[in-house]
Amino acid sequence: MTLARPDHTSDLDTLPRMPGWVTSTRAEALEDVAFLSGAALNHLHVALGQEKVPQALLRDRLALRAAEACAAFSGRPERAAQLRDAVHLLRSGDLPGPAGEICLAWRRAVERPVSVKALGRALPALEPRQIAIWLDVARGAPVSRVTRVLEAVLTEAPHAEVSALVLADAALAQALGRDYLVPLLAAGLKRSDLRKRGEELSLACHRALLSSAVEGLRLAADLARRAAHVMAVAPKLRAKGADAAVDMFLTRDAVAPSALPLPARAARRLCDRLVDLGAVRELTGRDTFRLYGV
């Protein structure tokens, strides 16, 4: 038994608290880990139904975490900062590179409600018919569906980790009755877990979803607080187009000033003003080619 880490959701009454026994219990047996992962997923599911949680922003930030994990699975060195650059500093006609493609796949996967068409847009290398076949193997309880999809994809295409994990999270969303995919699985798995099958894979998936659901709830609480602050300071912004800019910050993990619906100088001033107000953060630490996020 280990002590539970501090509960960062305690000061946000609109979100359910994760019980201490979920985070502190050290379970080894499959049935015990399955029970804990189910409890954690339930609490996250309730949190995702709260209006104060910026849903699109949460999904986009979790997509970045999933992309970072998948880049590591493929042996690439890029981490969150490099992945943000690869996507948000991409100019028309440029290629995002392998790591950028991974990040774009996850971002596209969370943008639209789960469907074969939407997943085909996120994973253009796959035929819609193949996506439908792989999703069709998803049967049984939620995590059973996840493991079935992972096994089916990785048995047929051993190096298609991104596709397998996107489709597994899609199967989980469908099993839980969610409209949108919420990336949870990749960030909690190890590279070696993707070679497991049967009960070993099921145990790894339960562990991954347990840890990711706990972290997802903490992130949801943090983003809810940050989003509330952004909305509180929004009336102080006088720039034309500020409302549309605020909407972008509340739906995207990171925003480049050039992406804002404002002239270049006005966009930079708005970002600086939001930083001064404590509503957004500068994410790169650079003097140029900056990115900002809630």
Order of alpha helices (4+ residues) and beta strands (2+ residues): alpha-alpha-alpha-alpha-alpha-alpha-alpha-alpha-alpha-alpha-alpha-alpha-alpha-beta-beta
